[in-house]
Amino acid sequence: MPSLVESLSNLVAGIFHTITAALGSVLAVFQSIFNAILGVIGTAFDAIGTTIASLAHTFEGLLKFLLSKLDFNHMT
């Protein structure tokens, strides 16, 4: 039969392991939430970058079209 000291030692060790496991679970949840938030932010910036590039490409095409319609020889 284990002594009182051994029983208390096992109880403290069990409590410590339980707390450690719970903290590990909480940390894993927060890490997952953080990674999800970073993923959303990254996707948003990618979308913004793609939109800006598309607008720049459209503006470039519009300028080329307008400049091709101008006749600089008759502007005197």
Backbone as XML, in Angstrom:
<?xml version="1.0"?>
<chain id="A" units="angstrom">
  <residue number="1" name="MET">
    <atom name="N" x="0.844" y="-1.174" z="0.000"/>
    <atom name="CA" x="0.000" y="0.000" z="0.000"/>
    <atom name="C" x="0.895" y="1.245" z="0.000"/>
  </residue>
  <residue number="2" name="PRO">
    <atom name="N" x="0.590" y="2.180" z="-0.947"/>
    <atom name="CA" x="1.436" y="3.367" z="-1.029"/>
    <atom name="C" x="1.274" y="4.266" z="0.191"/>
  </residue>
  <residue number="3" name="SER">
    <atom name="N" x="2.327" y="4.963" z="0.453"/>
    <atom name="CA" x="2.299" y="5.857" z="1.612"/>
    <atom name="C" x="1.537" y="7.133" z="1.268"/>
  </residue>
  <residue number="4" name="LEU">
    <atom name="N" x="1.286" y="7.902" z="2.293"/>
    <atom name="CA" x="0.565" y="9.168" z="2.115"/>
    <atom name="C" x="1.367" y="10.121" z="1.238"/>
  </residue>
  <residue number="5" name="VAL">
    <atom name="N" x="2.673" y="10.135" z="1.408"/>
    <atom name="CA" x="3.533" y="11.017" z="0.619"/>
    <atom name="C" x="3.464" y="10.629" z="-0.849"/>
  </residue>
  <residue number="6" name="GLU">
    <atom name="N" x="3.517" y="9.316" z="-1.137"/>
    <atom name="CA" x="3.423" y="8.861" z="-2.525"/>
    <atom name="C" x="2.071" y="9.225" z="-3.130"/>
  </residue>
  <residue number="7" name="SER">
    <atom name="N" x="1.020" y="9.062" z="-2.380"/>
    <atom name="CA" x="-0.323" y="9.380" z="-2.877"/>
    <atom name="C" x="-0.449" y="10.869" z="-3.184"/>
  </residue>
  <residue number="8" name="LEU">
    <atom name="N" x="0.050" y="11.704" z="-2.268"/>
    <atom name="CA" x="0.002" y="13.142" z="-2.504"/>
    <atom name="C" x="0.874" y="13.536" z="-3.695"/>
  </residue>
  <residue number="9" name="SER">
    <atom name="N" x="2.030" y="12.895" z="-3.806"/>
    <atom name="CA" x="2.930" y="13.159" z="-4.927"/>
    <atom name="C" x="2.260" y="12.786" z="-6.254"/>
  </residue>
  <residue number="10" name="ASN">
    <atom name="N" x="1.594" y="11.649" z="-6.283"/>
    <atom name="CA" x="0.892" y="11.233" z="-7.497"/>
    <atom name="C" x="-0.272" y="12.172" z="-7.817"/>
  </residue>
  <residue number="11" name="LEU">
    <atom name="N" x="-0.967" y="12.637" z="-6.772"/>
    <atom name="CA" x="-2.063" y="13.574" z="-6.972"/>
    <atom name="C" x="-1.557" y="14.880" z="-7.578"/>
  </residue>
  <residue number="12" name="VAL">
    <atom name="N" x="-0.475" y="15.412" z="-7.022"/>
    <atom name="CA" x="0.099" y="16.669" z="-7.530"/>
    <atom name="C" x="0.578" y="16.480" z="-8.966"/>
  </residue>
  <residue number="13" name="ALA">
    <atom name="N" x="1.229" y="15.348" z="-9.247"/>
    <atom name="CA" x="1.702" y="15.081" z="-10.609"/>
    <atom name="C" x="0.534" y="14.967" z="-11.574"/>
  </residue>
  <residue number="14" name="GLY">
    <atom name="N" x="-0.536" y="14.325" z="-11.155"/>
    <atom name="CA" x="-1.730" y="14.206" z="-12.001"/>
    <atom name="C" x="-2.354" y="15.549" z="-12.290"/>
  </residue>
  <residue number="15" name="ILE">
    <atom name="N" x="-2.455" y="16.378" z="-11.267"/>
    <atom name="CA" x="-3.008" y="17.723" z="-11.453"/>
    <atom name="C" x="-2.130" y="18.529" z="-12.401"/>
  </residue>
  <residue number="16" name="PHE">
    <atom name="N" x="-0.822" y="18.439" z="-12.217"/>
    <atom name="CA" x="0.125" y="19.163" z="-13.071"/>
    <atom name="C" x="-0.022" y="18.715" z="-14.532"/>
  </residue>
  <residue number="17" name="HIS">
    <atom name="N" x="-0.101" y="17.414" z="-14.763"/>
    <atom name="CA" x="-0.249" y="16.907" z="-16.130"/>
    <atom name="C" x="-1.579" y="17.337" z="-16.742"/>
  </residue>
  <residue number="18" name="THR">
    <atom name="N" x="-2.630" y="17.372" z="-15.942"/>
    <atom name="CA" x="-3.938" y="17.813" z="-16.432"/>
    <atom name="C" x="-3.907" y="19.280" z="-16.842"/>
  </residue>
  <residue number="19" name="ILE">
    <atom name="N" x="-3.296" y="20.102" z="-15.988"/>
    <atom name="CA" x="-3.189" y="21.532" z="-16.295"/>
    <atom name="C" x="-2.333" y="21.744" z="-17.531"/>
  </residue>
  <residue number="20" name="THR">
    <atom name="N" x="-1.232" y="21.017" z="-17.627"/>
    <atom name="CA" x="-0.354" y="21.147" z="-18.789"/>
    <atom name="C" x="-1.081" y="20.752" z="-20.076"/>
  </residue>
  <residue number="21" name="ALA">
    <atom name="N" x="-1.839" y="19.671" z="-20.039"/>
    <atom name="CA" x="-2.598" y="19.232" z="-21.219"/>
    <atom name="C" x="-3.665" y="20.257" z="-21.590"/>
  </residue>
  <residue number="22" name="ALA">
    <atom name="N" x="-4.335" y="20.817" z="-20.597"/>
    <atom name="CA" x="-5.368" y="21.826" z="-20.868"/>
    <atom name="C" x="-4.760" y="23.074" z="-21.485"/>
  </residue>
  <residue number="23" name="LEU">
    <atom name="N" x="-3.627" y="23.514" z="-20.959"/>
    <atom name="CA" x="-2.961" y="24.690" z="-21.524"/>
    <atom name="C" x="-2.489" y="24.424" z="-22.947"/>
  </residue>
  <residue number="24" name="GLY">
    <atom name="N" x="-2.015" y="23.203" z="-23.200"/>
    <atom name="CA" x="-1.611" y="22.831" z="-24.552"/>
    <atom name="C" x="-2.783" y="22.886" z="-25.514"/>
  </residue>
  <residue number="25" name="SER">
    <atom name="N" x="-3.945" y="22.444" z="-25.065"/>
    <atom name="CA" x="-5.147" y="22.490" z="-25.908"/>
    <atom name="C" x="-5.562" y="23.931" z="-26.183"/>
  </residue>
  <residue number="26" name="VAL">
    <atom name="N" x="-5.533" y="24.757" z="-25.155"/>
    <atom name="CA" x="-5.890" y="26.167" z="-25.333"/>
    <atom name="C" x="-4.920" y="26.831" z="-26.298"/>
  </residue>
  <residue number="27" name="LEU">
    <atom name="N" x="-3.643" y="26.550" z="-26.161"/>
    <atom name="CA" x="-2.639" y="27.111" z="-27.061"/>
    <atom name="C" x="-2.888" y="26.663" z="-28.491"/>
  </residue>
  <residue number="28" name="ALA">
    <atom name="N" x="-3.230" y="25.401" z="-28.697"/>
    <atom name="CA" x="-3.501" y="24.888" z="-30.042"/>
    <atom name="C" x="-4.710" y="25.587" z="-30.655"/>
  </residue>
  <residue number="29" name="VAL">
    <atom name="N" x="-5.737" y="25.847" z="-29.850"/>
    <atom name="CA" x="-6.925" y="26.544" z="-30.359"/>
    <atom name="C" x="-6.570" y="27.960" z="-30.776"/>
  </residue>
  <residue number="30" name="PHE">
    <atom name="N" x="-5.841" y="28.680" z="-29.924"/>
    <atom name="CA" x="-5.461" y="30.047" z="-30.271"/>
    <atom name="C" x="-4.541" y="30.080" z="-31.479"/>
  </residue>
  <residue number="31" name="GLN">
    <atom name="N" x="-3.657" y="29.114" z="-31.596"/>
    <atom name="CA" x="-2.772" y="29.048" z="-32.753"/>
    <atom name="C" x="-3.582" y="28.825" z="-34.029"/>
  </residue>
  <residue number="32" name="SER">
    <atom name="N" x="-4.581" y="27.966" z="-33.970"/>
    <atom name="CA" x="-5.440" y="27.727" z="-35.132"/>
    <atom name="C" x="-6.212" y="28.984" z="-35.519"/>
  </residue>
  <residue number="33" name="ILE">
    <atom name="N" x="-6.744" y="29.679" z="-34.523"/>
    <atom name="CA" x="-7.478" y="30.921" z="-34.789"/>
    <atom name="C" x="-6.541" y="31.958" z="-35.408"/>
  </residue>
  <residue number="34" name="PHE">
    <atom name="N" x="-5.349" y="32.087" z="-34.865"/>
    <atom name="CA" x="-4.367" y="33.042" z="-35.379"/>
    <atom name="C" x="-4.000" y="32.718" z="-36.826"/>
  </residue>
  <residue number="35" name="ASN">
    <atom name="N" x="-3.772" y="31.431" z="-37.131"/>
    <atom name="CA" x="-3.437" y="31.035" z="-38.498"/>
    <atom name="C" x="-4.600" y="31.308" z="-39.442"/>
  </residue>
  <residue number="36" name="ALA">
    <atom name="N" x="-5.815" y="31.100" z="-38.978"/>
    <atom name="CA" x="-6.988" y="31.386" z="-39.813"/>
    <atom name="C" x="-7.090" y="32.879" z="-40.104"/>
  </residue>
  <residue number="37" name="ILE">
    <atom name="N" x="-6.858" y="33.698" z="-39.087"/>
    <atom name="CA" x="-6.912" y="35.157" z="-39.275"/>
    <atom name="C" x="-5.837" y="35.596" z="-40.260"/>
  </residue>
  <residue number="38" name="LEU">
    <atom name="N" x="-4.631" y="35.060" z="-40.112"/>
    <atom name="CA" x="-3.557" y="35.414" z="-41.047"/>
    <atom name="C" x="-3.894" y="34.967" z="-42.469"/>
  </residue>
  <residue number="39" name="GLY">
    <atom name="N" x="-4.537" y="33.822" z="-42.593"/>
    <atom name="CA" x="-4.949" y="33.344" z="-43.912"/>
    <atom name="C" x="-5.960" y="34.273" z="-44.558"/>
  </residue>
  <residue number="40" name="VAL">
    <atom name="N" x="-6.914" y="34.746" z="-43.770"/>
    <atom name="CA" x="-7.922" y="35.674" z="-44.292"/>
    <atom name="C" x="-7.271" y="36.987" z="-44.711"/>
  </residue>
  <residue number="41" name="ILE">
    <atom name="N" x="-6.368" y="37.481" z="-43.878"/>
    <atom name="CA" x="-5.686" y="38.743" z="-44.203"/>
    <atom name="C" x="-4.851" y="38.569" z="-45.473"/>
  </residue>
  <residue number="42" name="GLY">
    <atom name="N" x="-4.139" y="37.458" z="-45.579"/>
    <atom name="CA" x="-3.337" y="37.198" z="-46.777"/>
    <atom name="C" x="-4.186" y="37.117" z="-48.026"/>
  </residue>
  <residue number="43" name="THR">
    <atom name="N" x="-5.321" y="36.453" z="-47.930"/>
    <atom name="CA" x="-6.219" y="36.345" z="-49.076"/>
    <atom name="C" x="-6.781" y="37.708" z="-49.462"/>
  </residue>
  <residue number="44" name="ALA">
    <atom name="N" x="-7.112" y="38.514" z="-48.470"/>
    <atom name="CA" x="-7.636" y="39.860" z="-48.750"/>
    <atom name="C" x="-6.595" y="40.703" z="-49.469"/>
  </residue>
  <residue number="45" name="PHE">
    <atom name="N" x="-5.350" y="40.653" z="-49.014"/>
    <atom name="CA" x="-4.300" y="41.415" z="-49.681"/>
    <atom name="C" x="-4.039" y="40.903" z="-51.084"/>
  </residue>
  <residue number="46" name="ASP">
    <atom name="N" x="-4.113" y="39.589" z="-51.286"/>
    <atom name="CA" x="-3.972" y="39.041" z="-52.634"/>
    <atom name="C" x="-5.074" y="39.553" z="-53.550"/>
  </residue>
  <residue number="47" name="ALA">
    <atom name="N" x="-6.300" y="39.587" z="-53.035"/>
    <atom name="CA" x="-7.429" y="40.082" z="-53.831"/>
    <atom name="C" x="-7.257" y="41.559" z="-54.164"/>
  </residue>
  <residue number="48" name="ILE">
    <atom name="N" x="-6.807" y="42.336" z="-53.188"/>
    <atom name="CA" x="-6.585" y="43.766" z="-53.426"/>
    <atom name="C" x="-5.491" y="43.962" z="-54.472"/>
  </residue>
  <residue number="49" name="GLY">
    <atom name="N" x="-4.419" y="43.202" z="-54.356"/>
    <atom name="CA" x="-3.329" y="43.304" z="-55.335"/>
    <atom name="C" x="-3.773" y="42.930" z="-56.731"/>
  </residue>
  <residue number="50" name="THR">
    <atom name="N" x="-4.564" y="41.878" z="-56.840"/>
    <atom name="CA" x="-5.072" y="41.464" z="-58.151"/>
    <atom name="C" x="-5.991" y="42.536" z="-58.733"/>
  </residue>
  <residue number="51" name="THR">
    <atom name="N" x="-6.833" y="43.133" z="-57.891"/>
    <atom name="CA" x="-7.732" y="44.189" z="-58.350"/>
    <atom name="C" x="-6.955" y="45.399" z="-58.849"/>
  </residue>
  <residue number="52" name="ILE">
    <atom name="N" x="-5.940" y="45.795" z="-58.108"/>
    <atom name="CA" x="-5.126" y="46.949" z="-58.517"/>
    <atom name="C" x="-4.412" y="46.657" z="-59.831"/>
  </residue>
  <residue number="53" name="ALA">
    <atom name="N" x="-3.862" y="45.446" z="-59.971"/>
    <atom name="CA" x="-3.186" y="45.081" z="-61.217"/>
    <atom name="C" x="-4.164" y="45.079" z="-62.379"/>
  </residue>
  <residue number="54" name="SER">
    <atom name="N" x="-5.371" y="44.596" z="-62.159"/>
    <atom name="CA" x="-6.379" y="44.579" z="-63.230"/>
    <atom name="C" x="-6.783" y="45.997" z="-63.624"/>
  </residue>
  <residue number="55" name="LEU">
    <atom name="N" x="-6.970" y="46.852" z="-62.640"/>
    <atom name="CA" x="-7.313" y="48.247" z="-62.941"/>
    <atom name="C" x="-6.188" y="48.940" z="-63.698"/>
  </residue>
  <residue number="56" name="ALA">
    <atom name="N" x="-4.952" y="48.678" z="-63.312"/>
    <atom name="CA" x="-3.819" y="49.277" z="-64.012"/>
    <atom name="C" x="-3.758" y="48.787" z="-65.453"/>
  </residue>
  <residue number="57" name="HIS">
    <atom name="N" x="-4.009" y="47.502" z="-65.654"/>
    <atom name="CA" x="-4.008" y="46.937" z="-67.007"/>
    <atom name="C" x="-5.130" y="47.553" z="-67.842"/>
  </residue>
  <residue number="58" name="THR">
    <atom name="N" x="-6.305" y="47.724" z="-67.263"/>
    <atom name="CA" x="-7.440" y="48.340" z="-67.961"/>
    <atom name="C" x="-7.132" y="49.793" z="-68.307"/>
  </residue>
  <residue number="59" name="PHE">
    <atom name="N" x="-6.554" y="50.517" z="-67.360"/>
    <atom name="CA" x="-6.199" y="51.913" z="-67.593"/>
    <atom name="C" x="-5.159" y="52.028" z="-68.695"/>
  </residue>
  <residue number="60" name="GLU">
    <atom name="N" x="-4.193" y="51.121" z="-68.703"/>
    <atom name="CA" x="-3.169" y="51.113" z="-69.744"/>
    <atom name="C" x="-3.814" y="50.881" z="-71.118"/>
  </residue>
  <residue number="61" name="GLY">
    <atom name="N" x="-4.736" y="49.912" z="-71.198"/>
    <atom name="CA" x="-5.420" y="49.654" z="-72.464"/>
    <atom name="C" x="-6.247" y="50.840" z="-72.912"/>
  </residue>
  <residue number="62" name="LEU">
    <atom name="N" x="-6.917" y="51.504" z="-71.972"/>
    <atom name="CA" x="-7.710" y="52.677" z="-72.306"/>
    <atom name="C" x="-6.824" y="53.795" z="-72.840"/>
  </residue>
  <residue number="63" name="LEU">
    <atom name="N" x="-5.688" y="54.027" z="-72.179"/>
    <atom name="CA" x="-4.775" y="55.064" z="-72.655"/>
    <atom name="C" x="-4.245" y="54.748" z="-74.045"/>
  </residue>
  <residue number="64" name="LYS">
    <atom name="N" x="-3.882" y="53.507" z="-74.291"/>
    <atom name="CA" x="-3.394" y="53.118" z="-75.619"/>
    <atom name="C" x="-4.472" y="53.328" z="-76.669"/>
  </residue>
  <residue number="65" name="PHE">
    <atom name="N" x="-5.714" y="52.963" z="-76.331"/>
    <atom name="CA" x="-6.818" y="53.154" z="-77.261"/>
    <atom name="C" x="-7.024" y="54.635" z="-77.567"/>
  </residue>
  <residue number="66" name="LEU">
    <atom name="N" x="-7.054" y="55.472" z="-76.519"/>
    <atom name="CA" x="-7.284" y="56.903" z="-76.727"/>
    <atom name="C" x="-6.142" y="57.548" z="-77.500"/>
  </residue>
  <residue number="67" name="LEU">
    <atom name="N" x="-4.915" y="57.161" z="-77.183"/>
    <atom name="CA" x="-3.773" y="57.738" z="-77.890"/>
    <atom name="C" x="-3.745" y="57.296" z="-79.343"/>
  </residue>
  <residue number="68" name="SER">
    <atom name="N" x="-4.220" y="56.103" z="-79.621"/>
    <atom name="CA" x="-4.248" y="55.645" z="-81.012"/>
    <atom name="C" x="-5.292" y="56.408" z="-81.833"/>
  </residue>
  <residue number="69" name="LYS">
    <atom name="N" x="-6.293" y="56.983" z="-81.181"/>
    <atom name="CA" x="-7.337" y="57.734" z="-81.882"/>
    <atom name="C" x="-6.961" y="59.192" z="-82.098"/>
  </residue>
  <residue number="70" name="LEU">
    <atom name="N" x="-5.939" y="59.665" z="-81.425"/>
    <atom name="CA" x="-5.519" y="61.057" z="-81.592"/>
    <atom name="C" x="-4.673" y="61.189" z="-82.845"/>
  </residue>
  <residue number="71" name="ASP">
    <atom name="N" x="-4.881" y="62.250" z="-83.546"/>
    <atom name="CA" x="-4.077" y="62.536" z="-84.745"/>
    <atom name="C" x="-3.244" y="63.773" z="-84.447"/>
  </residue>
  <residue number="72" name="PHE">
    <atom name="N" x="-1.983" y="63.563" z="-84.134"/>
    <atom name="CA" x="-1.117" y="64.660" z="-83.706"/>
    <atom name="C" x="-0.720" y="65.570" z="-84.877"/>
  </residue>
  <residue number="73" name="ASN">
    <atom name="N" x="-0.915" y="65.141" z="-86.133"/>
    <atom name="CA" x="-0.548" y="65.960" z="-87.282"/>
    <atom name="C" x="-1.540" y="67.115" z="-87.493"/>
  </residue>
  <residue number="74" name="HIS">
    <atom name="N" x="-2.765" y="66.984" z="-87.030"/>
    <atom name="CA" x="-3.769" y="68.003" z="-87.239"/>
    <atom name="C" x="-4.000" y="68.864" z="-85.986"/>
  </residue>
  <residue number="75" name="MET">
    <atom name="N" x="-3.101" y="68.851" z="-85.053"/>
    <atom name="CA" x="-3.280" y="69.590" z="-83.801"/>
    <atom name="C" x="-2.573" y="70.947" z="-83.831"/>
  </residue>
  <residue number="76" name="THR">
    <atom name="N" x="-2.147" y="71.408" z="-84.967"/>
    <atom name="CA" x="-1.434" y="72.697" z="-85.041"/>
    <atom name="C" x="-2.361" y="73.868" z="-85.190"/>
  </residue>
</chain>
